[in-house]
Amino acid sequence: MTALPAQSAPAPRRAPGSAPQRRLRPAPEPSAGLSRPRLAYAIIAVGAVAVIVVAQLLLSIALAQGAYEIDAHQLRQAELAREEQKLAEELDRLESPQYLAMNAEALGMVPNTAPVYLRLSDGAVLGEPTAASAGAAASGGLVPNALIDGVPPVTAQQAGETPNGGAGGGTPADGAGAQVAPPPVSDGLPTPATH
């Protein structure tokens, strides 16, 4: 900041009677050829906006339809998961030792209260062999299973029925529902043919 006044260039002097020079010129008149491109640009812009709006509408419809399909698949998956859980619980019930023992007793099997073992190294028989008896004390379960109450044993079910009372695909080949007789035992237990 100085105390000296700012100096500027002096303005040019004009003659007292002269008119100032005009530097501006009038714009040329628009011709008819210039309006066509402007109309074409407007049509292209409006068409592009219309195409964008239609594309957005179609995309919204496709997304909404996909959301409905996903929802339907999720509902089906939940239904199948419940069915799988129900079948797994039924399988656990049918695999229980109490149900297997009840079916074995219904088929005529009895538990052996005096087991006998055969030692293979020298052929010695360990234990006293006795005939198994079908008494109530021999077949009674020590731990009851409330899940199998009211479920009939295999012998009481109708032919082609599953243990829960539904129709199953395990029907015999002859279609009569008769039980297949076990193979006859001649000189001991039958053994499978192996290779």
Helices and strands as residue ranges (DSSP letters): G 32-34, H 35-94, H 97-106, E 117-119, E 124-126, H 136-139, G 146-148, G 154-156
